[in-house]
Amino acid sequence: MRPFDKPALSVEQQLELLKQRGLKVANDDRAMRFLEVVTLFRLSPYMRPFQEQGPDHTFKPGSTLKAVVDIYRFDGSLRRITMDAIERVEVAIRATISNHMCPKYGPDWIADASVFSSSYSHSELLRPLREQLSKERMKFGREIDRIERGRQGGGLQQQRIENRMRDNYFRYYGATYAHPELPPAWAILEELSLGTVSTLFNAIGKSADKKAIAARFSLPFDVLASWLHTVTFIRNCCAHHSRLWNRELSIRPSLPKEWTIPNAAADRPQPRQRLYIVLTVLAYLTDLISPDSQWKPRLAEIIDQQESTNLSLMGFPTDWKRQPQWHLD
């Protein structure tokens, strides 16, 4: 290992470095305005396919900043439409878990460690929930004090206090109910992150319960658990504005036995290892959750604007629209 010795560069220096490496820039002023709001560091992963192999990061002949920026903007569109599908999946999995588990085990089943496998760190699930409840009680108390010190009449003050209380269910629960300690499971599920919901689903103790939840999606429960794990990873990429295009999956989803995903040539990225398989999973789930959704045609419209080389880097087969999960042709 060696010490980090790269200097901090101004926007002008960043642009000059790109030009020295052989990137064609049509308009310096527009390029600097772009780098002011994006930075070279964020843009650099999109440059790799345009660069020669080697440590110097020189660009292949004919490479242009416009081509790099076009892929960067395409990736932004890809993140937004991917998040649209993930939002539907998030809401549906929370609802499905709640609709099965709450009638069977009662509204406080999440607080019951016996519902989960013995290896699950149940206390680590409850600890932040208790902290959130305590925090909301303190915040609400401060808001009541601030409102009551105001000059508004008593009736208006009370209405504002009521509005503040109902803005947050944990706050409402803490101000309204003495027992049980935590809100009902259907409210808790709405507060948990997708990653925590994914882990919670996998930790449910009885296979029969996981099978019943996964049946809503016509999947084996181990496949659904795998999908939630992968979708959580992609959701976090989207939430942090990270690159989806040309990303190799570190968490690859299991697939139903009846699915046939074509392999690419040996010198091309494989569909199962790139974003293509995640979008295929989301297409399948979106059809089940929102059968009237236009998500697949909207995605196809974005994809069709890209060159085949850019699509192959995401694992797209040339005949992807004719694959069973898509039915676009």
Phi, psi and omega in degrees: 000153181228160179290148176289126185227017180281134180281155171285132184249140172289170179300318180297320179290324177299315180295318180296322178298318179297318181292322178297329180277358173103009178280131180278127181239120184282327185216110184296320182296315179294323179297318179291323176298323179292314181293335177296330184250357181239316184078149180297324182299314180294325184282337190301323179297333180282348181272341189304316180295342181268355187255151176288157174292143178130170186280351188272349179058031177287151184268149176293151180305137177086359180290137183235152175297324180301319180296321178294314181295324178300318179291321178301315180289324174301318180298323176297316177297322180295318178297318183295316182286330175294318178296327177301314179290319181296324177302316178297319180295316179304309182298318184292318182291322176299314181296318183293317176299314181297315184294334177271311190283323184294311177298329184280320187244357179096166186291343181250031183294331181295331179280356184261108183296335183290344179286339187253164177295152184294337181278351183283135179278077186296323180297328178288337173287317186283328185304309180293334178292317177296319179296319179296319179297316179295318180298318181292325176298315181293317180297319181293322177299319178295322180293322177299315179300317181294318180293319182289338176278351181286178185262000182288158179294162184302320181295317180291322177301314181296323178294320178294319177298317179298318180296317179297321181295321184275355177293337187219122186292324177299322177294316180298316182296314181296330181273350189244322189242140179266336185205144356288177186300318187251156176299168179295157186301324182294332176281320179298318181300330178286340182269335184288148174291161178298323178299319179291320177298318178301313179294319180299315179301315181294336184268355177303132192291322186264126178300327180300323179291317179294323177295319180295321178292315181292334180297332177301334181252011179054045183226152166296149185293329179290329176290316178299318179299318178297317180297318180297324178296313180293316181297325176299316178300314181292322178300318179295323175300314181295316183296331180260014177058032179276164185288133169260317180301135175063022178267132173273133185287128173274338178236104186261136184283143167290158183233149174301148184301329185278352179284137175241112179252119183295145175273145175275169174301156186300333183267009180240154177300140183276139182305323182288348185252359185232184186298334181309316184291327178292316178296326177294318175300315180294324177298316179299311182293322180296322177299322180284318186280317183228076186298339178267004182293148174259025185297314182296313176298324179293320176296316180300324179297321178290316183294321184295343180277354184261151176290154184299327179297317179295324180288321181297330178291345174259005178086011181289125170290157180295331181254035188300327181293341181264002177289149188304327183282353185251308178051051180261346178250000000 
